[in-house]
């Protein structure tokens, strides 16, 4: 026998299997077998290692050393039914017929079985099935394990042999495991529904999940989805999945444990997992959305809600309305609910398209339409109501419904009581709280224009103030609720001894909770500024002295998800550069919006600079500057300093500017005093609310501060600020364009360098692009320059073709721009840009007279033709 074992050991080694000698009790017959888990013994070592009186058999080491060998060990000595092996083998044959034929199977000394296979994904030793008394029925031997193998006494192969061990896929392994686990009789850990971390469902003893796990009829649910009940054996009910399949069974439901296991990989279920009834309900009825499943089960009468939870409808049985979604790409519509069907929130949220159309047969379906609006509003989609061939927005329909209802009351009683009027206003305000800022403005405007409302004397200011107060209160209540849920969950972790998890949860979630009450404040940043508001603010604002800073920018393609820095010395035109870039982006991408944050000047002043650059025309031949003329115009309404020939052009371009950019909200200029943490939170919030935002401009970086209480050097502060801005740009995938100042040592264009940015910190490391700018009209002190610097500047001027082009009495100047850093282009390239200091226009150089003819004169001709017609 000893020679037979030695020879077999050598055969196993040639088959790339690591082996060890074993005793009669199946333990290793050597001092330690650990070395053979990482290195096979050599054939010449077999003679010595497999000699000795205590060597009675051999073992095969599982795991990576044997080519990722894993063995399923079926222990039939604990099987009281006597059918374990036959049922297990039958299920494998039914579900994996071709694989079963290739498996290597050995019978053990105790009458059990070993199933050999290799797989790219294996684990350590695992228990797959246990009896109720914890005796093991089926387990595995993997990494760190071994099995006794033939020709050990009373071990024999009944199918295949070691040199033919198959390699199976991870999916096939999952199915084998699922079949094995279906024989488990021990309820060690009952499958629970994994809930999202932002919601605590553990504050009630009878959650809808727990209740459905106990009372829910899973078989009826499965049959409604096309599954078929085949037969019951003991506590296991066997099932066949919907659709075409060659398998005789697809899984089973254990009625004692109330766990579903699926053997097929062609379903929504993972074959390696067991599913509680609530998990099955979530997958089949709610597209795997546990929050929807929580509410849906409550609607069906299961469990009790978490105290303080906001319960929203998840589905609506429709009788008269049809609901469609319009595909955002091809504009085609598809029906997501027809009359007589259920409209479900998960169907709405998963539908491709932004616009939802509810088709109503008429006034008799009003209540159904209103309930559908309430359901759909949980998504971010726009809602239109189509009735008698006409489409209107949902809030218009809701407003009409309110007045229809109270109009009917007035017809019956003659007039509304004070309480009824108050209720009417409450309903109007309640609807407005659910609207986006732009929609809310339209909604309130329509409300205030109604004759009955005018008779009540309600003013727009008081109505908006009421709404803002209620919104702020709602945000604070939501913040308190989220904080309570967060602390409850952290306390649960701590009670379980999982302090690290509690701290990680608090660390990752507290910032979001802290900003929750600022949702309304951040939303206001999306509100466009009207010309009337500008005039009103300008007329009451003290007059400021002009700084004389030239503002401009050269058009650049900005990398998405990255920082671009425009650096220049003080008074060299940083803000003008940002304004020109923003206008170029708006013109090139008509579907995009721009967020322009200013920390230095008021929003009104910046919008006026934008307007000046957009008009791009010297408004008066006298010494009075465009900016002064425009400012006076908004303070007094005067146009006396605009020359007669330019007045029509000015008015037309001004109207075009406001209608195109300002009133539409495409250009959102906001003066803010937010610290860096608040600013990045605001940007993330706004971009989540409005996907059309295409870029963020910040003027300028050295004016940003960290939250109070963070004491460090200014250089370290700017490093932290830059990293947070870069993170925000990456998360939003938007280009961030920032102005920055060079330090005072930059006294000539030859000395511009990324490291010369004032209090540089990590600015140069965080930015993808850094462009240095120098206004050529600014004085350079010759005596500080070296001979080489003077020669370099002269050569640049000559090569740039601008020598002698500046002429006295003109506003045309030149801006030098040099690429100091880029992750995509070679640095050092430069150009001279035309700068009109009066209009603030910066552009690539071209023939001035021809451009004037094409733009200004061309626009004047269009205006004249329009006037004559």
Secondary structure as UniProt FT lines:
FT   HELIX           2..14
FT   TURN            15..16
FT   STRAND          18..22
FT   TURN            24..25
FT   HELIX           34..37
FT   HELIX           43..49
FT   TURN            53..54
FT   STRAND          57..61
FT   HELIX           64..66
FT   STRAND          69..74
FT   HELIX           76..78
FT   HELIX           84..95
FT   HELIX           97..102
FT   STRAND          104..107
FT   TURN            109..110
FT   STRAND          113..119
FT   STRAND          127..130
FT   TURN            132..133
FT   STRAND          136..141
FT   TURN            143..144
FT   STRAND          146..149
FT   TURN            150..151
FT   TURN            153..154
FT   STRAND          156..159
FT   HELIX           162..164
FT   STRAND          167..168
FT   HELIX           170..181
FT   TURN            182..183
FT   TURN            197..198
FT   TURN            202..203
FT   HELIX           208..215
FT   HELIX           218..224
FT   TURN            225..226
FT   STRAND          228..233
FT   TURN            234..235
FT   STRAND          236..240
FT   STRAND          251..254
FT   TURN            255..258
FT   STRAND          259..262
FT   TURN            271..272
FT   STRAND          274..276
FT   HELIX           277..286
FT   TURN            287..288
FT   HELIX           290..299
FT   TURN            300..301
FT   TURN            307..308
FT   STRAND          315..317
FT   STRAND          322..326
FT   TURN            328..330
FT   STRAND          333..337
FT   TURN            339..340
FT   STRAND          342..344
FT   HELIX           345..350
FT   STRAND          355..360
FT   HELIX           363..365
FT   HELIX           366..376
FT   TURN            377..378
FT   STRAND          382..387
FT   TURN            388..389
FT   STRAND          390..393
FT   HELIX           394..413
FT   HELIX           418..432
FT   TURN            433..434
FT   HELIX           437..449
FT   HELIX           451..456
FT   HELIX           460..495
FT   TURN            496..497
FT   HELIX           499..514
FT   HELIX           516..518
FT   HELIX           519..523
FT   HELIX           524..526
FT   HELIX           531..540
FT   TURN            560..561
FT   STRAND          562..568
FT   TURN            570..571
FT   HELIX           574..588
FT   TURN            590..591
FT   STRAND          593..598
FT   HELIX           603..615
FT   HELIX           626..636
FT   TURN            640..641
FT   HELIX           644..657
FT   HELIX           658..662
FT   TURN            663..665
FT   STRAND          667..671
FT   HELIX           676..689
FT   TURN            691..692
FT   STRAND          693..699
FT   HELIX           701..703
FT   TURN            708..709
FT   HELIX           714..732
FT   STRAND          735..742
FT   TURN            744..745
FT   HELIX           749..751
FT   HELIX           754..756
FT   TURN            758..759
FT   TURN            761..762
FT   HELIX           763..766
FT   STRAND          767..775
FT   TURN            776..777
FT   HELIX           782..784
FT   HELIX           787..800
FT   TURN            803..804
FT   TURN            808..809
FT   STRAND          812..822
FT   TURN            827..828
FT   STRAND          830..836
FT   TURN            837..840
FT   STRAND          841..844
FT   HELIX           848..852
FT   HELIX           853..857
FT   HELIX           858..868
//
